[in-house]
Amino acid sequence: MPAPNSISPEKLARIIGTPKAPLLLDVRSDEDYATDPRILPGSVRADDRSLGHIAARLAGQPAIAYCQAGHRRAQGAAAWLRAEGCPAEYLEDGFEGWRTAHLPLIDPAKLPARDAQGRTVWVTRSRPKIDRIACPWLIRRYLDPRAVILFVAPAEVIGVAERHDAAPFDVEGVFWSHRDELCTFDVMLAEFGLSIPALYRLAAIVRGADTARPDLAPEAAGLLAVSLGLSRMYSDDLEQLDAGMIVYDALFRWARDAGDETHNWPTNKPKAQ
């Protein structure tokens, strides 16, 4: 029977990547962290004895703490957050259990530097269509839920990146961009080791829509149509991103849970006697 206020690695893995994912707090000791500095997708390092500022920031958002093996650090951190009025659990078996289950881990060294509020900052070209919506979705769902996404004129991307210590993406000549036949979304999956079948399936759709290869996935033409439609509906890039997040949330859940489901009409037609 699961312990009270705990969550299993398998259950947490099903929540990560969805809009309802909790804030993940890595409260491992510095010594444990040094032995394997990878982190669970979307998590941040935290001091389990100094959580007041995090509790204030959560404002009712659920959180999950994890330490090396799921003992005093994580359980104490979760209990402290609950005492502050924040719904919180700890990860059963901790980082070791997650790693043993071969679930995704992120190398934080590949993330851009965080700002004064602990957020990563990314910058790309304005008037996004496909990759420049898909990548922010991936960043916010798997790398940093609070990531700041800046959209600027194409000629200013590199200058703004330098000015704000941001990571430029989906422009020529930068690390986070197209490589051969891969689009930027593919590159991010590979570099961060996000070997998740549903993301691979989604990546084929994104690549097909973004590189004029509708043959790569039957859904690519639909994504292109929806993306171009959104770009006409919204003049504000951030409003378009908010709308696009819902599209990619839906595509991800389809790829994970409903990719083999079919539909016909009528669905409730009585069988012949």
RODOKOL-606465 format. One record per residue (C-alpha): x, y, z; residue in three letters. Coordinates in Angstrom, 1 decimal. Layout:
<sites>
<site px="X" py="Y" pz="Z" code="ALA"/>
...
</sites>
This chain:
<sites>
<site px="0.0" py="0.0" pz="0.0" code="MET"/>
<site px="1.4" py="3.5" pz="-0.9" code="PRO"/>
<site px="2.5" py="5.6" pz="2.0" code="ALA"/>
<site px="0.4" py="8.6" pz="2.8" code="PRO"/>
<site px="1.3" py="11.8" pz="0.9" code="ASN"/>
<site px="3.6" py="9.8" pz="-1.5" code="SER"/>
<site px="3.4" py="9.3" pz="-5.2" code="ILE"/>
<site px="5.0" py="6.5" pz="-7.2" code="SER"/>
<site px="7.5" py="7.1" pz="-10.0" code="PRO"/>
<site px="5.1" py="5.5" pz="-12.5" code="GLU"/>
<site px="2.2" py="7.8" pz="-11.5" code="LYS"/>
<site px="4.4" py="10.9" pz="-11.6" code="LEU"/>
<site px="5.7" py="10.0" pz="-15.0" code="ALA"/>
<site px="2.1" py="10.1" pz="-16.3" code="ARG"/>
<site px="1.5" py="13.6" pz="-14.9" code="ILE"/>
<site px="4.7" py="15.2" pz="-16.2" code="ILE"/>
<site px="4.2" py="16.8" pz="-19.5" code="GLY"/>
<site px="0.6" py="17.7" pz="-18.8" code="THR"/>
<site px="-0.9" py="21.1" pz="-17.8" code="PRO"/>
<site px="-1.6" py="19.7" pz="-14.3" code="LYS"/>
<site px="2.0" py="18.7" pz="-13.5" code="ALA"/>
<site px="3.1" py="19.8" pz="-10.0" code="PRO"/>
<site px="6.2" py="21.8" pz="-9.2" code="LEU"/>
<site px="9.0" py="19.3" pz="-8.7" code="LEU"/>
<site px="11.6" py="20.1" pz="-6.0" code="LEU"/>
<site px="14.9" py="18.4" pz="-6.0" code="ASP"/>
<site px="16.0" py="18.5" pz="-2.3" code="VAL"/>
<site px="18.8" py="16.0" pz="-2.5" code="ARG"/>
<site px="22.0" py="16.8" pz="-0.5" code="SER"/>
<site px="24.8" py="18.5" pz="-2.4" code="ASP"/>
<site px="26.8" py="15.2" pz="-2.1" code="GLU"/>
<site px="24.0" py="13.1" pz="-3.6" code="ASP"/>
<site px="23.4" py="15.7" pz="-6.3" code="TYR"/>
<site px="27.1" py="15.7" pz="-7.2" code="ALA"/>
<site px="27.1" py="11.9" pz="-7.8" code="THR"/>
<site px="24.4" py="12.4" pz="-10.5" code="ASP"/>
<site px="23.5" py="16.0" pz="-11.3" code="PRO"/>
<site px="20.7" py="15.1" pz="-13.6" code="ARG"/>
<site px="17.2" py="16.2" pz="-12.5" code="ILE"/>
<site px="13.6" py="15.0" pz="-13.1" code="LEU"/>
<site px="12.0" py="16.9" pz="-16.0" code="PRO"/>
<site px="10.9" py="20.4" pz="-15.0" code="GLY"/>
<site px="12.3" py="20.2" pz="-11.5" code="SER"/>
<site px="14.3" py="22.8" pz="-9.6" code="VAL"/>
<site px="16.9" py="22.5" pz="-6.9" code="ARG"/>
<site px="15.7" py="23.6" pz="-3.4" code="ALA"/>
<site px="16.9" py="23.7" pz="0.2" code="ASP"/>
<site px="14.6" py="21.5" pz="2.2" code="ASP"/>
<site px="15.2" py="23.8" pz="5.3" code="ARG"/>
<site px="14.3" py="27.0" pz="3.5" code="SER"/>
<site px="11.0" py="26.6" pz="1.7" code="LEU"/>
<site px="9.2" py="29.7" pz="2.8" code="GLY"/>
<site px="9.7" py="31.6" pz="-0.5" code="HIS"/>
<site px="8.6" py="28.6" pz="-2.5" code="ILE"/>
<site px="5.5" py="28.1" pz="-0.5" code="ALA"/>
<site px="4.6" py="31.8" pz="-1.1" code="ALA"/>
<site px="5.2" py="31.3" pz="-4.8" code="ARG"/>
<site px="3.1" py="28.2" pz="-5.1" code="LEU"/>
<site px="-0.2" py="29.9" pz="-4.2" code="ALA"/>
<site px="-2.0" py="26.6" pz="-4.0" code="GLY"/>
<site px="-0.2" py="24.8" pz="-6.8" code="GLN"/>
<site px="0.7" py="21.2" pz="-5.9" code="PRO"/>
<site px="4.3" py="20.3" pz="-5.4" code="ALA"/>
<site px="6.3" py="17.0" pz="-5.2" code="ILE"/>
<site px="9.6" py="16.8" pz="-3.4" code="ALA"/>
<site px="12.2" py="14.2" pz="-4.0" code="TYR"/>
<site px="15.5" py="13.4" pz="-2.4" code="CYS"/>
<site px="17.9" py="10.5" pz="-3.0" code="GLN"/>
<site px="15.8" py="7.7" pz="-1.7" code="ALA"/>
<site px="12.5" py="9.2" pz="-0.5" code="GLY"/>
<site px="13.3" py="9.6" pz="3.2" code="HIS"/>
<site px="13.7" py="12.6" pz="5.6" code="ARG"/>
<site px="14.6" py="15.3" pz="3.2" code="ARG"/>
<site px="11.7" py="14.8" pz="0.8" code="ALA"/>
<site px="9.1" py="13.8" pz="3.4" code="GLN"/>
<site px="10.1" py="16.7" pz="5.6" code="GLY"/>
<site px="9.9" py="19.2" pz="2.7" code="ALA"/>
<site px="6.5" py="17.9" pz="1.7" code="ALA"/>
<site px="5.2" py="18.1" pz="5.2" code="ALA"/>
<site px="6.6" py="21.6" pz="5.6" code="TRP"/>
<site px="4.8" py="22.8" pz="2.4" code="LEU"/>
<site px="1.6" py="21.2" pz="3.6" code="ARG"/>
<site px="1.9" py="23.1" pz="6.9" code="ALA"/>
<site px="2.2" py="26.3" pz="4.8" code="GLU"/>
<site px="-1.1" py="25.4" pz="3.1" code="GLY"/>
<site px="0.4" py="24.0" pz="-0.1" code="CYS"/>
<site px="-0.7" py="20.5" pz="-1.3" code="PRO"/>
<site px="2.5" py="18.5" pz="-1.4" code="ALA"/>
<site px="3.7" py="14.9" pz="-1.7" code="GLU"/>
<site px="7.1" py="13.2" pz="-1.9" code="TYR"/>
<site px="8.4" py="10.8" pz="-4.5" code="LEU"/>
<site px="8.4" py="7.2" pz="-3.4" code="GLU"/>
<site px="11.9" py="5.8" pz="-3.5" code="ASP"/>
<site px="13.2" py="9.2" pz="-4.6" code="GLY"/>
<site px="15.7" py="9.8" pz="-7.3" code="PHE"/>
<site px="17.1" py="6.3" pz="-7.0" code="GLU"/>
<site px="13.6" py="4.8" pz="-7.7" code="GLY"/>
<site px="13.1" py="7.1" pz="-10.7" code="TRP"/>
<site px="16.5" py="6.3" pz="-12.2" code="ARG"/>
<site px="16.1" py="2.5" pz="-11.6" code="THR"/>
<site px="12.8" py="2.7" pz="-13.5" code="ALA"/>
<site px="14.7" py="4.2" pz="-16.4" code="HIS"/>
<site px="12.4" py="7.3" pz="-16.5" code="LEU"/>
<site px="13.6" py="10.5" pz="-18.2" code="PRO"/>
<site px="16.3" py="12.6" pz="-16.6" code="LEU"/>
<site px="17.5" py="16.0" pz="-17.7" code="ILE"/>
<site px="21.0" py="17.4" pz="-17.7" code="ASP"/>
<site px="20.5" py="20.9" pz="-16.2" code="PRO"/>
<site px="23.9" py="22.0" pz="-17.6" code="ALA"/>
<site px="22.2" py="22.2" pz="-21.0" code="LYS"/>
<site px="19.6" py="24.7" pz="-19.8" code="LEU"/>
<site px="20.3" py="28.4" pz="-20.1" code="PRO"/>
<site px="21.1" py="30.4" pz="-17.0" code="ALA"/>
<site px="18.2" py="31.2" pz="-14.7" code="ARG"/>
<site px="17.2" py="34.8" pz="-14.0" code="ASP"/>
<site px="16.7" py="36.4" pz="-10.6" code="ALA"/>
<site px="13.4" py="34.7" pz="-10.2" code="GLN"/>
<site px="14.8" py="31.3" pz="-11.1" code="GLY"/>
<site px="13.3" py="31.1" pz="-14.6" code="ARG"/>
<site px="15.1" py="30.2" pz="-17.8" code="THR"/>
<site px="14.8" py="32.6" pz="-20.7" code="VAL"/>
<site px="14.5" py="31.7" pz="-24.4" code="TRP"/>
<site px="14.3" py="34.0" pz="-27.4" code="VAL"/>
<site px="13.2" py="33.4" pz="-31.0" code="THR"/>
<site px="11.7" py="35.1" pz="-34.1" code="ARG"/>
<site px="8.4" py="36.8" pz="-33.9" code="SER"/>
<site px="5.3" py="35.6" pz="-35.7" code="ARG"/>
<site px="5.7" py="31.9" pz="-34.9" code="PRO"/>
<site px="4.1" py="29.1" pz="-36.9" code="LYS"/>
<site px="5.1" py="25.5" pz="-35.9" code="ILE"/>
<site px="8.5" py="24.9" pz="-34.4" code="ASP"/>
<site px="8.4" py="28.2" pz="-32.5" code="ARG"/>
<site px="5.2" py="27.1" pz="-30.7" code="ILE"/>
<site px="6.2" py="23.4" pz="-30.4" code="ALA"/>
<site px="9.5" py="24.2" pz="-28.7" code="CYS"/>
<site px="8.1" py="26.5" pz="-26.1" code="PRO"/>
<site px="5.5" py="23.9" pz="-25.3" code="TRP"/>
<site px="8.3" py="21.3" pz="-24.8" code="LEU"/>
<site px="10.3" py="23.8" pz="-22.7" code="ILE"/>
<site px="7.4" py="24.6" pz="-20.4" code="ARG"/>
<site px="6.1" py="21.0" pz="-20.1" code="ARG"/>
<site px="9.4" py="19.2" pz="-19.6" code="TYR"/>
<site px="12.2" py="21.7" pz="-18.9" code="LEU"/>
<site px="11.0" py="24.7" pz="-17.0" code="ASP"/>
<site px="7.3" py="25.4" pz="-16.4" code="PRO"/>
<site px="8.0" py="29.0" pz="-15.7" code="ARG"/>
<site px="10.3" py="29.6" pz="-18.7" code="ALA"/>
<site px="10.1" py="33.1" pz="-20.2" code="VAL"/>
<site px="9.7" py="33.0" pz="-24.0" code="ILE"/>
<site px="10.7" py="36.2" pz="-25.9" code="LEU"/>
<site px="9.6" py="36.8" pz="-29.5" code="PHE"/>
<site px="11.5" py="39.5" pz="-31.3" code="VAL"/>
<site px="12.3" py="40.6" pz="-34.9" code="ALA"/>
<site px="14.5" py="38.1" pz="-36.6" code="PRO"/>
<site px="17.5" py="40.4" pz="-36.9" code="ALA"/>
<site px="17.4" py="41.1" pz="-33.1" code="GLU"/>
<site px="17.3" py="37.5" pz="-31.8" code="VAL"/>
<site px="21.1" py="37.2" pz="-31.1" code="ILE"/>
<site px="21.4" py="40.7" pz="-29.7" code="GLY"/>
<site px="18.4" py="40.2" pz="-27.3" code="VAL"/>
<site px="19.8" py="36.8" pz="-26.3" code="ALA"/>
<site px="23.1" py="38.4" pz="-25.3" code="GLU"/>
<site px="21.4" py="41.3" pz="-23.6" code="ARG"/>
<site px="19.1" py="39.1" pz="-21.5" code="HIS"/>
<site px="21.3" py="36.0" pz="-21.1" code="ASP"/>
<site px="18.7" py="34.0" pz="-23.0" code="ALA"/>
<site px="19.0" py="30.9" pz="-25.2" code="ALA"/>
<site px="18.2" py="31.7" pz="-28.9" code="PRO"/>
<site px="16.3" py="29.0" pz="-30.7" code="PHE"/>
<site px="15.0" py="28.2" pz="-34.2" code="ASP"/>
<site px="17.3" py="30.7" pz="-35.9" code="VAL"/>
<site px="20.2" py="29.9" pz="-38.2" code="GLU"/>
<site px="23.7" py="29.6" pz="-36.6" code="GLY"/>
<site px="22.7" py="28.7" pz="-33.0" code="VAL"/>
<site px="22.8" py="25.5" pz="-31.0" code="PHE"/>
<site px="19.0" py="25.1" pz="-30.7" code="TRP"/>
<site px="18.0" py="25.0" pz="-34.3" code="SER"/>
<site px="17.5" py="22.7" pz="-37.3" code="HIS"/>
<site px="20.2" py="20.1" pz="-38.0" code="ARG"/>
<site px="20.1" py="18.3" pz="-41.4" code="ASP"/>
<site px="16.5" py="17.0" pz="-41.7" code="GLU"/>
<site px="15.7" py="17.5" pz="-38.0" code="LEU"/>
<site px="13.8" py="20.5" pz="-36.8" code="CYS"/>
<site px="14.5" py="22.3" pz="-33.5" code="THR"/>
<site px="11.9" py="20.3" pz="-31.7" code="PHE"/>
<site px="13.7" py="17.1" pz="-32.7" code="ASP"/>
<site px="17.1" py="18.6" pz="-31.5" code="VAL"/>
<site px="15.7" py="19.5" pz="-28.1" code="MET"/>
<site px="14.3" py="15.9" pz="-27.6" code="LEU"/>
<site px="17.7" py="14.4" pz="-28.5" code="ALA"/>
<site px="19.9" py="16.8" pz="-26.5" code="GLU"/>
<site px="17.8" py="16.5" pz="-23.4" code="PHE"/>
<site px="17.4" py="12.7" pz="-23.7" code="GLY"/>
<site px="13.6" py="12.9" pz="-23.7" code="LEU"/>
<site px="13.1" py="9.3" pz="-25.0" code="SER"/>
<site px="9.4" py="9.2" pz="-24.6" code="ILE"/>
<site px="7.4" py="7.4" pz="-27.3" code="PRO"/>
<site px="4.6" py="9.9" pz="-27.3" code="ALA"/>
<site px="7.1" py="12.7" pz="-27.8" code="LEU"/>
<site px="8.7" py="10.8" pz="-30.7" code="TYR"/>
<site px="5.3" py="10.4" pz="-32.3" code="ARG"/>
<site px="4.6" py="14.1" pz="-31.8" code="LEU"/>
<site px="8.0" py="15.0" pz="-33.2" code="ALA"/>
<site px="7.3" py="13.3" pz="-36.5" code="ALA"/>
<site px="4.1" py="15.4" pz="-36.8" code="ILE"/>
<site px="6.0" py="18.6" pz="-36.0" code="VAL"/>
<site px="8.8" py="17.8" pz="-38.4" code="ARG"/>
<site px="6.4" py="17.0" pz="-41.2" code="GLY"/>
<site px="4.4" py="20.2" pz="-40.7" code="ALA"/>
<site px="7.5" py="22.4" pz="-40.2" code="ASP"/>
<site px="9.6" py="21.1" pz="-43.1" code="THR"/>
<site px="7.0" py="20.6" pz="-45.8" code="ALA"/>
<site px="7.1" py="16.8" pz="-45.4" code="ARG"/>
<site px="3.4" py="15.9" pz="-44.8" code="PRO"/>
<site px="4.4" py="12.3" pz="-45.8" code="ASP"/>
<site px="6.1" py="11.8" pz="-42.4" code="LEU"/>
<site px="2.8" py="11.6" pz="-40.5" code="ALA"/>
<site px="-0.9" py="11.8" pz="-41.5" code="PRO"/>
<site px="-1.5" py="14.4" pz="-38.9" code="GLU"/>
<site px="1.2" py="16.8" pz="-40.2" code="ALA"/>
<site px="-1.0" py="18.5" pz="-42.7" code="ALA"/>
<site px="-3.6" py="19.1" pz="-40.0" code="GLY"/>
<site px="-1.1" py="20.6" pz="-37.6" code="LEU"/>
<site px="0.1" py="22.9" pz="-40.4" code="LEU"/>
<site px="-3.4" py="24.1" pz="-41.1" code="ALA"/>
<site px="-4.2" py="24.7" pz="-37.4" code="VAL"/>
<site px="-0.8" py="26.5" pz="-36.9" code="SER"/>
<site px="-1.4" py="28.8" pz="-39.9" code="LEU"/>
<site px="-4.9" py="29.5" pz="-38.7" code="GLY"/>
<site px="-3.7" py="30.5" pz="-35.3" code="LEU"/>
<site px="-1.1" py="32.8" pz="-36.8" code="SER"/>
<site px="-4.0" py="34.6" pz="-38.5" code="ARG"/>
<site px="-6.2" py="34.7" pz="-35.5" code="MET"/>
<site px="-3.6" py="36.3" pz="-33.1" code="TYR"/>
<site px="-1.5" py="39.4" pz="-33.7" code="SER"/>
<site px="0.1" py="39.0" pz="-30.3" code="ASP"/>
<site px="2.7" py="36.2" pz="-30.3" code="ASP"/>
<site px="2.2" py="35.4" pz="-26.6" code="LEU"/>
<site px="-1.5" py="35.1" pz="-27.0" code="GLU"/>
<site px="-0.9" py="32.8" pz="-29.9" code="GLN"/>
<site px="1.5" py="30.7" pz="-27.8" code="LEU"/>
<site px="-1.1" py="30.4" pz="-25.1" code="ASP"/>
<site px="-3.6" py="29.1" pz="-27.7" code="ALA"/>
<site px="-1.0" py="26.8" pz="-29.2" code="GLY"/>
<site px="-0.1" py="25.3" pz="-25.8" code="MET"/>
<site px="-3.6" py="23.8" pz="-25.8" code="ILE"/>
<site px="-3.1" py="22.4" pz="-29.3" code="VAL"/>
<site px="0.1" py="20.6" pz="-28.3" code="TYR"/>
<site px="-1.4" py="19.4" pz="-25.0" code="ASP"/>
<site px="-4.1" py="17.8" pz="-27.0" code="ALA"/>
<site px="-1.7" py="16.3" pz="-29.6" code="LEU"/>
<site px="0.5" py="14.9" pz="-26.8" code="PHE"/>
<site px="-2.4" py="13.2" pz="-25.1" code="ARG"/>
<site px="-3.6" py="11.8" pz="-28.4" code="TRP"/>
<site px="-0.1" py="10.5" pz="-29.1" code="ALA"/>
<site px="0.2" py="9.0" pz="-25.6" code="ARG"/>
<site px="-3.3" py="7.7" pz="-25.0" code="ASP"/>
<site px="-5.5" py="7.7" pz="-28.1" code="ALA"/>
<site px="-3.2" py="7.3" pz="-31.1" code="GLY"/>
<site px="-4.9" py="3.9" pz="-32.1" code="ASP"/>
<site px="-8.4" py="5.0" pz="-31.4" code="GLU"/>
<site px="-10.8" py="5.4" pz="-34.3" code="THR"/>
<site px="-14.1" py="7.2" pz="-34.5" code="HIS"/>
<site px="-17.2" py="6.8" pz="-36.7" code="ASN"/>
<site px="-20.8" py="8.1" pz="-36.8" code="TRP"/>
<site px="-23.1" py="7.2" pz="-35.3" code="PRO"/>
<site px="-21.3" py="5.8" pz="-32.3" code="THR"/>
<site px="-24.3" py="4.6" pz="-30.4" code="ASN"/>
<site px="-26.2" py="2.9" pz="-33.2" code="LYS"/>
<site px="-28.0" py="-0.2" pz="-31.7" code="PRO"/>
<site px="-26.9" py="-3.5" pz="-33.0" code="LYS"/>
<site px="-29.2" py="-5.4" pz="-35.3" code="ALA"/>
<site px="-31.2" py="-8.1" pz="-33.5" code="GLN"/>
</sites>
